[in-house]
Amino acid sequence: NYALKSHAREEQLCHQLQQETNRFSYFVENAKEIFYHLDTDGHFLYVADNFYTILGYPVAEILGTNYLPLIHPEDAQACNAFLETLLQYKGAPQEHTYRIKTQEGIYIWQTATISVIHEAHKTYFAGVSREITKFVVAQEQLTQQKQFYEKILDELPIAVAVYDRHQRYEYLNPEAISEVHLRSFAIGKTDVEYASFRNRNTEFGAFRQKKFEEVIATKKPVTWQDEMYNPKTQTTAYHTRNLQPVLDKEGTLEWFIGTGIDLTQIRNSQEEVLQNKKLLADIVENSAVGILVQGPHSEIILNNAAACNMLGLSQDQLVGKTSFDPHWNVVHPDGSPFPSENHPVPQAIKTNQVVSKVIMGVNRPITQDLVWLLVDAVP
């Protein structure tokens, strides 16, 4: 009776073991991952049946063969080096990515998790691999898109910087920081950290920090002007800066985009124009020759001190008067009236030609005396 019970128990255990084995086999053969064993020389000791369904090779033809002919030639050396390193590595399973050829001759991307198994009389690799082609292709497309947009941004004539939500640089174009090594250093740093590295005063970083805080609080772009003095060149650079928030669909801040337009050349040109204008005004004002600037209707819009003295009027009294004002009472050298439409300025405007060396007698309205002038009019 005891023997019968013992036998029945043994049969029950064998049946349960067979069921577990069948379930495991079903899982292995129908999984999307491929299970396999390799000896230390790279020969297949075991492959699951789904090796055929996934890669197209019959299991019987693969057993005992080396794995390398299936690996893309560009990846073969790295795969061998990975396995050699793994033999010396005593730790957790390691991952490796490579391309493997299907029976149709198409290479697909796989990533494998491989462990080294040490048994009583042998050592072998136990691996499980899965296809990641779609993931790799997607990553390549994203990389190409990133390179495409960065190439465009790199050529822009304005400074562009992209910051993450923690205000760390993710991208800078050459217009923002021209030196390659400084651009590389800045990636992952904040404005405060970069300013400290460049030995800029603490006010610079604090000012930029306030701009970030303003954008975070309002979720709206901020624009400002800044000046940056370079002690090495002893020059000042002028920029218009803009900090733009980038929000996701829920309105959460994801990035900041900073742009800067260099206004230094424009600013310097404006200053040069102002300096030249002042110089010209000084020359005109201090000239011994009377100078009047008249508009298209002969109205006086500018005059100098010499002209005021000659005509006996102040600068304010002269501005706005025209050649047609009857108070001038202009005469020819022979004393005959000199019609206003024949005056040098109206004639120069009418003909668009220089009128020169015209002698005119002008009655000064305040002193009521006659002054003789030699007049040139240049349109």
C-alpha positions, 0 to 999 in steps of 0.5 A: 500500500505504501509503495502504491502511494509513493508511486502515485505521488511520483507520477503526480510530481512528474505530471506537474513537472511536465506541465511546467515544462510545457508551459515554459516551452510554450512561453519560450517558443512564442515569445518575441525574445529569442533565447539561446546558449553559446559556447565560449567560442561563439557556437550555438549550443541551444536556440529556441524554436522562435529563432526560426519564426523571427529570423527564418533559420531552421534550428537544426541548421543553426545548432553547432554553427558560429554566430559571427556569420549572422552579425553585420560586418561592422558590428562583428568586432564589437560583439567579439570584444563584448563577449571576451569582456563578459567572460572576465566580468563577474557581475550582473548580465550585460546588454549589447546592441548589434545588427543581425541578418535574417534568412532573407538577407535583411539586417535588423537591430537587436539588443541582447542581455547576456550572462556567463553561466559557470557549471561543473564542467563547462562555461557558456553564455546564456542570452536573450535578444529582442528586435529594436529596429523600429526604435533604432530607426526612430532614433536615427530619424530624430537625430537627423531632424536634430542635426537638420534644425541645428544646421539651420540654427547654426547659420542664423545671424542671431544668437540662439540658445535653448534651455531646459526647464531648469534653465540649463543650456541644451543648445547654443549656436555659434552666434551665441558663443563663437568658441567651440570649447566654450559652447561645449562647456556651457551645455548643461550649465546655467547662465549663472554657472557660465558667467562664473566660469567666464569671471563675469560679475555676479550682477550678470548672472543675477540679472539673467536669473530675474528674467527667467523668474519673470518668464516662469511667473508670467509664461510670456516672453521677455525682451530687454537691452543689454551692454557687455564690456570686453576688457580685453578689446576695450569695446562694448557690445550692445544686444537686444535679448528675448527669452521665450517660454515653450509650453506643452499642451497642458501649459507646463513649461518645457523649455526656454528659447533665448535669442539675441540680436547684435546691435553693436554695429548699428549703435556704433554707426548711429553714434558715428552719424551723431558725431558727424552731424555734430561736427557738421553743425559746429562747422556750419555754426562757426563759419564766417559765411552765412548759411541758410538751409531752405525747404522745397517751398523756400522756407528756412529750416536752418541757419547759422550765426553769420547768416543771422548777422548779415540779415539782421534777424535772430535764428528764431526769427529766420526759421520759417521765413521764405524767399517770397516774404515781402519784407526782404524788399530785394533789389538788383545792383542797379536798384531795380526790384528783384522779384522773389521768384527770381531769387537764387533759391527758388531758381535752384529748386525750379531748375535743380541746378546750381545758381551762383554769384548772384548779387542781391541787395537786401533790406534788413527789416529791423534796422531798415538798412540795405546789405549787399550779398553775393549769393550761391544756391545749391539744390 
